Amino acid sequence: MRIDLTKATFIIPIRIESEDRLRNIITVVAFLLETFDTNILIKEVDTHSVFEEKAMPILHNIVDVDININHIFEKSDDKLFHRQRIINEMLMEAKTEVIFNYDSDVILPLESYVKSYQSILDKTFDVVYPYERGNFQKRVYADDEVVSKFLMTKDYTDLDKHTNISTADAGWVQVFNRDVYIEGGMENENFKAYAPEDVERLHRFTTLGYKVGRIVDFVYHLEHGRSENSWFSNPHMASNVAEWEKIKVLNKKQLKHYYSRQKYLKKYNHFQI
C-alpha cells in the first residue's frame, strides 16, 4: 500500500540535457509513483519534450501503478533554463496545502517525506528542509543497474553502496505550506538558471519570521553531468551573485519592502508580503 501524501504536490522543473539526467528523472518519478499516493506536477521547458519521447515509455514499462502525472511542456529555443520562473508557474498551478519544491535528481528516506508532510499539516513548521546541515548529503554515483535494483527493492543500501558523503545546506528539496510560499515571495525570478537562490530562499523565509525546520537525516543526490544551467559557467552568474549580495544584508522590514517592489511578482496577483 502506498503512503498517503494526497494533500501534497511535488513540483519538479525539468530539462533533460543528458542520459544521466534522463535516468535520474525516470528513477525519481517511478519511486514517487510507486511509494506515495500523491500529486506530481512536472514542467519541462525545451525545444522538444524528451520526457514524453523517452521517459514516459520507460515509466509505463517499469511502474506497476497508474502513471498519474500532470506533465506540462513549454516549447522554447532559449538555452537558459529559468528554473525560478518555472517553479512559480507550477506553484500557481498546484492547489494542495503542502508543496514539495523538488529537484529531479533527489531521493529522501521514507520517514523524511512523511515527517516533513505532517509537520506542515499540523502547523509545526511553515517550511521544512528534509535533511540536516553539514555532512548529510549522499552523492550517489549510479548506473542503470543500480537504480533498477533500488526501484525493485526500495532498499536504500543498494544506493548506499555507491555513495560518497558530502555537505548539505539549502538546495535539492524544500517542503512548504503553499500559502506561506506565496506570501513570502515565491521564487526570486531575478535569479536566472544556476544561482545562489537556495541560500537566498533560506535566508528570506528565516528572516521574515516563518517557522523553518529540519529533519535530521540524509538527502540522496543522484549525480549527473552539468551544463551552464546547473553550474558556475552560467552566463548570468555575476548578476545572480550581485542579487544575493544585495539581499543578504537586509533585515525583516527591508526584505519585505524589497520584495513588495519586485515586478515579476505582480503577474501572479497573489503577492502579500
Backbone torsions as a table, in degrees:
resi	resn	phi	psi	omega
1	MET	NA	134.7	-179.6
2	ARG	-76.7	153.0	-179.4
3	ILE	-77.0	135.5	-176.1
4	ASP	-79.0	107.5	170.6
5	LEU	-126.6	42.1	-172.6
6	THR	-68.6	-18.3	178.9
7	LYS	-92.9	16.4	179.3
8	ALA	-122.7	151.9	169.7
9	THR	-125.7	129.3	171.7
10	PHE	-89.3	115.0	176.8
11	ILE	-101.6	122.3	-170.7
12	ILE	-129.4	107.1	175.8
13	PRO	-83.0	136.4	-177.7
14	ILE	-138.3	148.8	159.9
15	ARG	-143.2	117.6	-173.6
16	ILE	-92.8	99.9	-171.5
17	GLU	-102.0	-3.9	-175.6
18	SER	-157.5	167.2	179.8
19	GLU	-66.0	-36.0	179.4
20	ASP	-71.7	-32.8	173.1
21	ARG	-63.4	-40.5	177.2
22	LEU	-61.9	-47.6	178.9
23	ARG	-60.2	-40.6	-177.4
24	ASN	-65.6	-44.9	-178.5
25	ILE	-68.4	-35.1	175.0
26	ILE	-62.7	-45.6	-179.6
27	THR	-60.8	-49.0	-176.0
28	VAL	-65.1	-46.5	-177.7
29	VAL	-67.6	-40.9	177.3
30	ALA	-61.1	-42.9	179.0
31	PHE	-62.3	-46.7	-179.6
32	LEU	-63.9	-43.7	-179.5
33	LEU	-62.2	-42.8	-175.4
34	GLU	-79.6	-22.2	-173.2
35	THR	-97.8	-33.4	-171.3
36	PHE	-125.9	145.2	165.9
37	ASP	-92.4	98.9	-169.3
38	THR	-153.4	-170.0	179.7
39	ASN	-118.2	132.8	-178.8
40	ILE	-124.1	121.5	179.1
41	LEU	-120.0	118.1	-179.7
42	ILE	-116.4	130.7	171.8
43	LYS	-119.4	124.2	-178.2
44	GLU	-113.2	129.0	177.6
45	VAL	-122.5	117.2	-174.3
46	ASP	-168.3	179.1	177.8
47	THR	-71.8	-29.0	175.3
48	HIS	-153.6	164.2	-173.9
49	SER	-87.6	97.9	175.0
50	VAL	-68.7	-33.2	-180.0
51	PHE	-63.3	-45.8	-180.0
52	GLU	-67.8	-40.0	-175.0
53	GLU	-74.2	-41.3	-171.0
54	LYS	-116.2	-36.6	-175.5
55	ALA	-79.4	-44.8	-175.0
56	MET	-60.6	-43.1	177.8
57	PRO	-59.7	-37.7	179.0
58	ILE	-69.5	-42.3	178.5
59	LEU	-59.5	-43.2	178.5
60	HIS	-62.7	-28.1	-178.1
61	ASN	-81.8	-30.5	-171.4
62	ILE	-108.7	-16.6	-175.1
63	VAL	-97.9	134.0	-175.7
64	ASP	-91.3	-3.9	179.5
65	VAL	-111.4	172.9	177.9
66	ASP	-62.1	138.0	178.2
67	ILE	-82.8	80.0	-175.4
68	ASN	-95.6	85.2	-177.4
69	ILE	-128.6	137.5	169.6
70	ASN	-95.5	101.5	-178.6
71	HIS	-105.6	119.0	178.6
72	ILE	-109.3	129.4	178.4
73	PHE	-114.4	131.5	175.3
74	GLU	-119.3	118.1	179.9
75	LYS	-76.6	129.5	-179.5
76	SER	-153.8	137.9	175.0
77	ASP	-95.1	1.7	-178.6
78	ASP	-70.8	127.1	177.6
79	LYS	-67.4	-24.4	179.1
80	LEU	-73.9	129.1	171.5
81	PHE	-100.6	100.5	-174.0
82	HIS	-84.8	77.7	-173.6
83	ARG	-54.8	-39.7	-175.2
84	GLN	-65.9	-43.3	176.8
85	ARG	-63.2	-42.9	-176.9
86	ILE	-63.6	-42.5	178.1
87	ILE	-62.0	-44.3	179.9
88	ASN	-61.0	-40.1	179.5
89	GLU	-66.2	-37.2	176.4
90	MET	-70.1	-36.9	177.7
91	LEU	-59.9	-39.0	176.9
92	MET	-69.4	-31.8	-179.6
93	GLU	-73.8	-37.5	-178.2
94	ALA	-74.0	145.7	-176.8
95	LYS	-124.2	2.6	-177.6
96	THR	-80.0	160.6	-178.6
97	GLU	-68.6	-33.3	-176.7
98	VAL	-109.2	133.9	178.2
99	ILE	-122.9	126.0	168.9
100	PHE	-97.7	109.2	170.5
101	ASN	-79.6	104.9	-158.8
102	TYR	-123.1	124.9	176.9
103	ASP	-74.5	146.0	-175.6
104	SER	-76.6	1.2	-178.1
105	ASP	-121.6	24.7	-169.8
106	VAL	-122.6	140.0	170.2
107	ILE	-133.8	140.5	179.1
108	LEU	-114.5	158.0	167.8
109	PRO	-58.5	147.1	-174.7
110	LEU	-55.2	-43.9	-177.2
111	GLU	-63.9	-27.9	-179.7
112	SER	-66.6	-39.5	175.5
113	TYR	-61.0	-48.5	-173.9
114	VAL	-67.5	-45.9	-179.4
115	LYS	-63.4	-41.9	179.4
116	SER	-62.5	-49.0	180.0
117	TYR	-57.5	-49.2	-176.1
118	GLN	-68.2	-35.2	-178.4
119	SER	-70.7	-23.4	171.9
120	ILE	-76.7	-45.2	-178.4
121	LEU	-62.5	-38.8	-177.5
122	ASP	-90.6	8.1	173.7
123	LYS	69.3	16.3	174.3
124	THR	-62.8	-41.8	177.5
125	PHE	-132.8	157.0	172.1
126	ASP	-94.3	-30.8	-179.4
127	VAL	-138.5	136.0	178.3
128	VAL	-127.3	131.2	168.4
129	TYR	-98.5	110.2	-170.9
130	PRO	-83.3	42.9	175.6
131	TYR	-164.1	158.7	-178.4
132	GLU	-91.5	158.6	174.4
133	ARG	-77.2	149.7	179.0
134	GLY	106.8	-147.4	-177.0
135	ASN	-80.6	65.7	-176.1
136	PHE	-126.5	22.8	172.7
137	GLN	-107.8	130.2	171.8
138	LYS	-105.4	106.7	179.5
139	ARG	-83.3	116.0	-173.2
140	VAL	-98.7	120.9	176.8
141	TYR	-102.7	89.0	-168.7
142	ALA	-111.8	154.0	169.3
143	ASP	-117.3	-176.0	-177.0
144	ASP	-58.3	-39.4	-177.9
145	GLU	-65.0	-42.1	-178.7
146	VAL	-63.3	-50.1	-176.9
147	VAL	-69.8	-33.0	177.5
148	SER	-63.4	-42.7	178.7
149	LYS	-64.9	-42.0	178.8
150	PHE	-61.1	-43.3	-179.1
151	LEU	-65.6	-30.5	178.0
152	MET	-75.3	-39.8	-172.4
153	THR	-97.9	-26.3	-170.3
154	LYS	55.0	28.3	-179.9
155	ASP	-97.3	112.0	-175.3
156	TYR	-66.2	-19.3	176.8
157	THR	-65.2	-23.2	175.1
158	ASP	-66.2	-29.0	173.8
159	LEU	-83.9	-39.8	-176.4
160	ASP	-56.7	-30.5	-178.3
161	LYS	-68.0	-13.4	-175.2
162	HIS	-124.6	31.2	-176.0
163	THR	-117.8	155.9	165.1
164	ASN	-119.4	142.3	177.5
165	ILE	-81.9	133.8	178.9
166	SER	-141.7	-177.3	-175.2
167	THR	-85.4	151.5	175.8
168	ALA	-127.3	148.9	179.8
169	ASP	-145.2	-74.2	-167.2
170	ALA	-143.2	7.8	-175.3
171	GLY	-101.2	-151.9	169.8
172	TRP	66.9	-67.4	-177.8
173	VAL	-155.6	137.8	171.7
174	GLN	-132.3	146.7	-178.9
175	VAL	-113.7	123.8	-172.1
176	PHE	-121.0	148.2	154.5
177	ASN	-70.3	124.0	-173.3
178	ARG	-57.3	-43.3	-178.7
179	ASP	-62.3	-39.2	178.3
180	VAL	-66.0	-42.7	179.3
181	TYR	-55.8	-45.5	-179.4
182	ILE	-71.4	-47.0	-178.5
183	GLU	-59.7	-36.2	-176.9
184	GLY	-83.4	3.7	173.5
185	GLY	110.2	0.5	175.9
186	MET	60.0	-149.3	175.4
187	GLU	-89.7	141.4	-179.3
188	ASN	-79.8	106.6	-176.4
189	GLU	-77.0	-3.7	172.4
190	ASN	-70.4	-23.2	170.5
191	PHE	-78.3	137.5	-178.8
192	LYS	-127.8	127.6	-179.9
193	ALA	59.3	-139.6	-177.8
194	TYR	-67.9	128.7	-170.8
195	ALA	-162.1	172.2	174.2
196	PRO	-80.5	30.6	-176.2
197	GLU	-65.6	-26.4	-179.4
198	ASP	-66.8	-44.7	179.9
199	VAL	-73.4	-32.6	177.2
200	GLU	-64.8	-41.9	-179.4
201	ARG	-61.2	-46.1	178.0
202	LEU	-61.9	-45.8	178.2
203	HIS	-58.8	-44.7	-174.8
204	ARG	-65.9	-52.0	-174.9
205	PHE	-70.8	-26.7	174.3
206	THR	-72.8	-47.2	-178.2
207	THR	-64.2	-34.3	179.7
208	LEU	-74.2	-6.8	172.5
209	GLY	93.6	11.5	176.1
210	TYR	-74.2	157.0	-179.9
211	LYS	-81.5	105.8	-177.3
212	VAL	-108.3	123.2	-177.3
213	GLY	-123.5	171.2	178.7
214	ARG	-135.8	150.2	170.1
215	ILE	-98.1	129.9	-178.3
216	VAL	-83.6	86.8	178.5
217	ASP	-164.8	-179.0	-177.5
218	PHE	-89.7	159.6	166.4
219	VAL	-116.2	134.1	176.7
220	TYR	-94.7	124.2	177.1
221	HIS	-114.7	117.9	177.4
222	LEU	-78.0	112.4	-172.8
223	GLU	-67.4	158.1	-176.0
224	HIS	-160.5	163.0	172.6
225	GLY	-68.1	158.5	-175.0
226	ARG	-124.3	134.5	174.6
227	SER	-102.8	-174.0	179.0
228	GLU	-66.8	-16.5	176.9
229	ASN	-81.0	-7.8	-177.5
230	SER	-138.6	26.8	-179.9
231	TRP	-154.8	175.4	-175.2
232	PHE	-67.9	-9.7	176.5
233	SER	-74.6	-3.2	176.0
234	ASN	-51.1	123.3	-178.3
235	PRO	-65.9	-14.4	179.2
236	HIS	-95.0	9.5	-172.1
237	MET	-60.7	-40.1	-177.7
238	ALA	-62.7	-45.3	-179.9
239	SER	-70.1	-32.9	176.4
240	ASN	-64.1	-44.8	179.3
241	VAL	-64.7	-39.5	178.2
242	ALA	-62.1	-38.5	177.7
243	GLU	-62.6	-43.7	179.8
244	TRP	-66.8	-42.3	179.3
245	GLU	-60.3	-34.5	179.4
246	LYS	-71.7	-39.6	-173.8
247	ILE	-80.2	-35.3	-168.2
248	LYS	-67.1	-16.0	179.7
249	VAL	-95.1	-0.6	-175.3
250	LEU	-82.3	139.7	173.1
251	ASN	-86.6	-175.6	-174.7
252	LYS	-58.9	-49.0	-178.3
253	LYS	-62.8	-44.0	-179.2
254	GLN	-66.9	-37.4	-179.6
255	LEU	-65.6	-43.2	177.9
256	LYS	-61.9	-41.8	179.3
257	HIS	-65.1	-42.9	-178.8
258	TYR	-60.1	-46.5	-177.7
259	TYR	-73.8	-25.1	177.6
260	SER	-67.3	-15.3	-177.4
261	ARG	-103.7	1.6	-175.4
262	GLN	-78.4	118.5	-174.0
263	LYS	-63.4	-34.8	-174.5
264	TYR	-63.0	-25.5	-177.6
265	LEU	-74.0	-22.4	-175.1
266	LYS	-63.3	-30.9	-175.5
267	LYS	-68.6	-18.2	-178.4
268	TYR	-91.3	-17.6	175.5
269	ASN	56.0	28.3	178.4
270	HIS	-127.9	7.2	-170.9
271	PHE	-74.8	129.0	-173.3
272	GLN	-129.1	4.2	-170.0
273	ILE	-60.8	NA	NA
